[in-house]
């Protein structure tokens, strides 16, 4: 399996729906589960900031989507706040 992590800046009008920011390949036998740890650098939260006219990490709520497919029905979601 390949576990994928997508990031989206919440309330980012015109921004991407989700952007692949990390992934990890894990070996599993059929029917088994495991834990995958994927570290994200600060740059994983960079999106185009229209005020600064450049890529930047800005404060706000970010959605993290994770799972084994980019299909929204196969992803789980959590939110984090960057201040």
PyMOL commands that set and color helices and strands:
alter all, ss='L'
color gray80, all
select helices_A, chain A and resi 42-45+72-74
alter helices_A, ss='H'
color red, helices_A
select strands_A, chain A and resi 2-9+19-25+47-49+54-56+60-67+75-82
alter strands_A, ss='S'
color yellow, strands_A
deselect
rebuild
show_as cartoon
